[in-house]
Amino acid sequence: MMQSKLSDIELIIKTMAGDQSAYADLVKRHQRFVFTLALRFTKNREDAEEVAQDCFVKAYRSLGSFKQQSRFSTWLYTIVYTTAMTSLRKKRLDTTSIDDESTHVQVENTSLGDDANNAENQSRSFYLNQAIGQLSADDATIIMLFYKGEQSIEEVSQTLGIEANSVKVKLFRARQRLKEKLERNLKHEVKELI
């Protein structure tokens, strides 16, 4: 469809002019990452779907307040973060639980293929997602926003409402903890194979 090639800003302008299909394109463009981030916080599919849906409804209602001072994705992910945190507070969920195995599977939507490269990429993705799932919610969020969301330090700062220097420090520490998790998980996997 022609609209899918438009920028986020162009789709927002069309949406505000009454073109509902433009907003549907915005949702399609960002729904996977919004759901993944929501799932990272809520730890279950049903709550993540509810948070993601709430986020898109809130974003639609608030499009007029989007000032275009940052990317639309940064603004949207801020809504995801606050909506998920509000949902967690309401349900009083333990956000540090790492026992939900389905969280790891949902992060990457990979297709099965026959070639070795695809299998290797799936294996890498599995171990990376498994390690991210073992991080605290704060560490996982900062990793997800920076790497999977491709946000800059400044955008992560805006999304989380913390100083850019704090983001740099937290990102550095989160990467260190992620590396430790990966090394431990892979060492365990190697032992099982031997």
N, C-alpha and C positions, 0 to 999 in steps of 0.2 A: 504494500500500500504506500502511496505517496507520502502520507503524513509521518510514517516511521522514519523517514530520512530527515525530517525537520529537527532542529535543535530543541532542547527542553524549553527554552525561552519562547520559541515560536509556537510550540504546542501550548504553552501556558496562555499566550496571547489569544490563540484560537479558542481555547477553553473558556476564557473570560468573555469572549465574544459570543459564547453560546454553543460552540461546537463540542458536543459530548464525546464524539469519537476521538478528538484530540486528547482528552483526558484519559480515555481508555488506552491510547498509545503510550501516554506517560506511565500509566500503571503497569502496562506490559513491560516497558523498558526497565522499571525499577522493582517489580514485584519479587523477583527471586532473591535479591539482596535484602530487601526489607523483611521478607519471610525468614531468611537465614539469620539475620541479626535478631529478630524477635525470638526465634527459636533458641538462639544462644542464651538469651535471658530467661525465657520461660521454661525451657527444658522439656516442653511437650508440645506436640503438633497442634492440638486443639487450641491451647492458649496462644500459641504463635500465630495461628490463622486469625484468631480474634483480634490480637494486637495489630497484625498487618492490615486487616480490614479497617479497624478503627483509625489507623494512621492515614490511610488513603482518604477516608471520609473527612478527617480533620484537615488534611492537606487541601482537599478540594474546597472546603468551607473557608480556608484561610489563604487561598491563592492571592487574594487582594492585598494581603499583608507581606507577601514575598517581595522584598526590595531589590532583588537581583544584585546584592552586594557580594554574594557568594554563589556557588553553583547550586542549582536546584537540589541536587543529590545531597549536598551538605545540609541544606535546610530540611529536606525530607528525613534524613537520618537523625537529625536533632529531634524531630517529632517522634520517630521510632524509639529513640532512647528514652524520652520523657514518658511516652505512652507505656512502654514496657516497664519502666520503673514504677509508674503509678499502678499498673496492673499487679506487679509483684507486691507492692505495699498493701494493696487491697486484699490480695489472697494470702499475704504473709508467707510467701514461698521462700525456701532456702535457695538463694541464687548461687551458692557455691557447690551445690551437688554436682557430681561428675558421673553419676551412676547411670544416667539415661543413655543407653547405647544408640537410640534412634537419632539423637542429636548429631552424632558423627556422620551418619549416613546422609542426612538432609543437606549438609553444607554444600556439597558439589553434586550437581546433577550430571553424572557422566553416563555416556551410552556404552554398552558392551560392544566390543569389536573383536576381531580375530587376530589383529596384528600385535606383535610383541610390544611396540611402542605404546599402544593404547593400554595394554595390560600394565606396563611399567608406570605409566602416568596415573592409572587408577590406584596402583599400589602406593605411589608417592602421596597422592591425594588422600588416600585412606589414613596413612600414618600421620600426615600433617593434620588432618581434621581430628583424628583421635587425640593428638597432642594438644591441639587448641581446645578441645572439649575438656581436657584435664586442667586447664588454666582457670584462675579465678575469673569471675565475670568481668572485672575491670581489665585484666590483662587480655582476655579474649576479645573484648570490645575494641580495644585500641589496636590490636593486631588486625581484626576484621576491617575496621574503618580504614586503616592505613594501607593494607595490602590488598584485601579483597574489594574494598570500596574505592580504592585508589584515590583516597583523599590526601591532601597535603597536610603537613604539620599544622598549618594555620586553620585548615578546614576541620581537622580533628579537634583542635582547640575550641573552635566555635561550637561544634556539635556537642562536646562534653562540658563546655563552659569552664574550661581551665586554661591557664596560661600556656603559651606555646613552649616555653622552656620546660614546664612540667610535663607536657606531652612528650618532648624529646627524652626526658629522663625516664618516664613511665614506659615509653616504647622501647628504649634500650633495655630496661629491666625485664619487660615482657618478652623480648626476643631471647634474652638469656634464659629465662624460665622455660620458654618454648624449646630452646635448644636442649636443655636438660631433660625435658619430657621426651623429646624425640630420641635422644641418645639412650635413655632408660628403656623406652618402648622397643626400640630396634635391637638393643642388646638382649632384651627378653625374648624377642622373636627369633633371633639367631640361636639362642640357647635351646628353644623349642625345636628348631630344625635339626640340631646336631644330635 
